[in-house]
Amino acid sequence: SSNFCSQVVIAASEESLGAHSHCTMCFWGDVGLVTLGSWFLVYRIGLLTRCSGITEILTTCCCGLSLALLAPLCLQPAGLSALGLAVFGVLASFCHPMLTALMVSVPLGVCMGAFIWQLGCLSPEMHGVTLGVTSLLFSCIFVCVPYISGQLTLEFLTLPLLSALMLVVGSADLVPGVNALNLESLLSAETAAASVHTFKIWSLVWIPALGIQCFLARIQLRLRQKDGQNGARDGGKKAGGSLVASLLPSGANDRDPERLSRPEHMVNDRFQLYVQAIHSDEPLENFDLTEDEKKLVEVCRQDEFERDRVIWGGGLL
């Protein structure tokens, strides 16, 4: 009898310890989600300072870390799965800007599929299929489709959506009264009544997140224009840069008429025209482009690496 009682006490202690460990892991996971979501809101402030290079590296790293959102779907323990996914996502994000966008689009598509699943209109066997299809669809649209994918889509659509999602599901258990689903419940195969409420909160948070990005991007553009004017007035020249940057520097002046001026960082209304001309086989005379812009398009048509740098911006700058 005493042995039986001791075994029951040991089993209860182990169960209690496991539950406590799980709660601690969930707490720090929620803190990490809120931290990442907050960083995606304010990272542009760092780009306005002298630490813009470090800020870009941290933002690219955070984009890779977002792949850890898929940890609840893995068969391995959540902590080990999150660590593995985070390391893989970070390494992939630094390989190419398109992979950075992919690391953001995949978890975003999975979570969107989870919201569709939570509606309860699909059979239980379709849970994995639904999440996989939406993930593939988001990846194709926001990474592979010309005229849609690119730096602008990453900065002003997918990142604000991911930021709002992280803030909502991360604060579900941290902030009383939110009444939203946490990440584990959202990705679970069991439907929950709070899914519609969670989606509404996500939509409401995304609107100010997008507004913050537009406001900071406008300030960033004005500062760049001001720096460009000061550089042109002083006759300064920037060293280094890629092939496109060397052909189309921003510091052209009257004393060096052979130098060409680059369009304003490809963020104006003519950006889609540049992309269309780059991907098209038609003669450049069919597009309403200046001579400088035609030379830029010609370089991008011949060099795939430089084409990706122009379309994707070479990073989150």
N, C-alpha and C positions, 0 to 999 in steps of 0.2 A: 504493500500500500504506500509506504513511504517512497519507494522507487517510482511508483506511478505518479505520485504528487510532484516529485522533483522533476520528472520528465515533462509534466504539464507546465510547471513553472518555467523550465528552460525553453520550451516551445513558445510559451506566451512572451517570454523576454525577447527571443529571437524575432518573433513576429512584430513586437513593438519596436524593436531596434530597426527592423527593415522598413516599417512604416515611417519612422522618424527620418531615416536616411532618404526615403523617397520624397518626403515633404521638403526636406532641406534641398534636395536636388531640384525639385519643382520651383522652389522659391528663387534659387539663384538662376534657374533658367528663365523665369519671368523677369527678373532684374536684368538679365542679359538682353532679352527681347526689347524691354523698354529703353535700355541704353542704346541699342542699335537703331531703334526707331527714332529716338531723339537725335542721334547723330546725323541720320539722313535728312532731318529737318534743317539742321544748322551748319552742315559742313561747308556751305558756300561762304560763310563768314570767315572761315580759315583761308579760303582761296583769295580773300581780299587783303590778306596780310602778307608779310614776308615769308611766312611758313606755308606758302601755297603748295610747294613740293611735298612736304610732309603730310599736308592735308589730303592731297590726291592719293598718296600711298595708303593712308589710313582708310580713305573712302573705298578704294579698290579692295582693300583687305576686308572691310565690313560687308561689301557686296558678296565676297566669297563666303564669309561666315553665315550669311543668310541661308545657305544650303542646309545648315543644321536644323532648319525648321522641319525637315523631313524625318528627324530622328524618331518620333513616335510611330512611324510606319515600319521601322526596321525590326528584325527579329532579335537582334542583339540588345543588351541592356541600353537604356536610353542614354546614359552618360557616355558609354563607349561609342555608341553610334553617333552621337552629336559631335564628339571629338574627331572621329574619323571623317565625317562629312565636312566639318569645318576646315580641317587641314586640306582635304582635297579641293574644297571650294576656293580657298585662298590661293593655293598653288595654281589652279586653273585660271583664276581671275587675273593673275599677273602675266599669263602667257599671251593674251590678246584681248583687246577691248570687246570683241564679239563674245568671248567666253565670259567676260564680266557681265555682259547683258544676259547671257544664258544662265548664270548662277542666280540672277535676280528673277528671271522669267519662270524658271522651273518651280521653285517653291510658291511663287505667286499663282501659277496655274493649278498646282495641286490644291492650294487653299480655296481657289475659286471652284474647283471640282468638289471640294468638301462641302461648300455652301450649297451647291446644286444637289449633292447627295442628301444633305440634311433636310431637304424639302420632303423627303419620304416618298417620292413618286417612282423610285427605282427598286428593283429587287435586291435582296442582300448580296447576291452573287456579283452584282455590278459595281460594288464599292471600289475595288481596285481598278477596274476598267474605266470608271468615271474619272478618277483622279489621274490616271495615266493619259487618257485622251485629252483632258483639259490642259495638262502639263505640256503635252506635245503640241497642242494647238497654240498655246501662249508662246512656246519657244519658236515655232515656225513664224508666227506673226511678228513678234517683237525682236527677232534676231535675224531671220533669213529673208523676209519679204522686202524687196526694194521699195523705196519711197515711204515705207512705214518704219522699218527698223533704223536705228542710228542713235547718235548721241542725244539729239533732242528728245526722242521718245524715251530713252533711258532716264534722262534727267527730269523730264516734266510729266511723265506718265507712270512708268513702272516703279521708279524709286519712291515717288510720293504714295503710290498705292501700297507698296511694301512697307513703307514707314508707318502709314496709318494702321495697317494690319498688325504690325508688331506692337504698336502702342495699345491697341484694343485687346488683343489676346494676352499680352503681357500684363496688363493692368487688371485683368478679370479677377484674379485672386489677390492682387495687391491692394486695390482700391475698393473699399466697401461701397456698395450701391451701384456698381457698374452693371451687374447682372448680365454679363457677356460670357461666352464660352471661352475657356482657356484653350491652348493649342492642342493638348491631348484630347480634350472632348470634341474639338472641332474636327480633328482627323479621325476620330473613332468611327467604327462601322455602325454604332448605335446612334439613332437620331435623337435630337434634343429640341425641346420647345423653344429654347433661347436662341436658336440659330438665326431666325429672322431678325430678332432684336440686335444680335451681334452684327449682322450684315448692315442694318440701318446705322448703327454707330460707326462702323467702318466707313460707310459712304459719307457721313457727316464729318468725320475726322479728315478724310481725304481732301475735302474742299479747302479748308484752311492750310493743309499741308502743301497743296498746289499753289495757293496764293503766296505762301512764304517763299517758295522756290522762285516764282515769277518776280516777286519784289526784290529778292537778293540778286537774281540774274540781271535785273535792270540796273541795279547799282554796280554790279560787276562790269557790265558792258560800258556804262558811263565812265568808269575809272579806266578801262582799257582805251577808250577813245581819247580820254584826256592824256594818258601816258603816250599814246601814239602821236598826238599833236605836239606834245613837249619834245618827244624824240625827233620828230621831223624838224622842229624849230631849231633844235640844238645840233642837228646833223649827225646824231649818234647812230651807230650801227650795232645791231645785235649779232653776236658771234654764235656759231654752231647752228643747229637746227637740221631738219630733214631736207630731202631733195626739193620738195615743194616749197618749203620755207626759204631755201636758198634761191630758188627761181622767182618766188613772189614774196620778197621781204616787205615788212610793213613800214620800213623807214626810207622809202624812195624820196628823193629830193631833186631839185633843179640842177644841182651840180653833177648828178649822175643820172642822166635821162634814160640810160639803157635799163635801169632797174624798174621792176614792175611792182605795182601796189596790189597787195592781196585783199580780196573782199573781206569785209569786217567779220573775220573769224567764222564765216559761214553760218551766222545765226540770223541773217536777215530774211526777207520774204523771197529772195531768189534762190534760197538753198535747194528747194525741191527741183528747180530748173537745172541747177548744177548736177544733181543726182541723176535726173532724167537724161541729161546729155552724156554723162559718164557711162551709163549702162546701155545707151542706145548705139546702134550701128549706123545711124544716119549721119550724113555730113554735118559738120559743125555750122555750116551756113544756114541750115534749117532752124537753128535755135537763135533766139534773140540774146546773143552774148557779145560782149566787147572783145577786142583783140586779146586783152590780158586774160579774160575768162576763158577764151578758146584755147590759149596756151596751157592754162591750168587743166582744163578738161583733157587735152591731148596727153599731158603727162600722166594723168590718172588712168587713162585708157591703156597706156603702154605699161605702166608699173602697178601691179596688183597691190603691193605693199603700201605704196603712196596713196592709192585710191582708198584703202581702208583707213589710213591715217586722216585723210581729208573728210571722209564721210562720218567716221566715228570720233573725230576730234583728237585722236591720240590719247584719250583718257578723259577724266572728269574735270577738265580745265575749260 
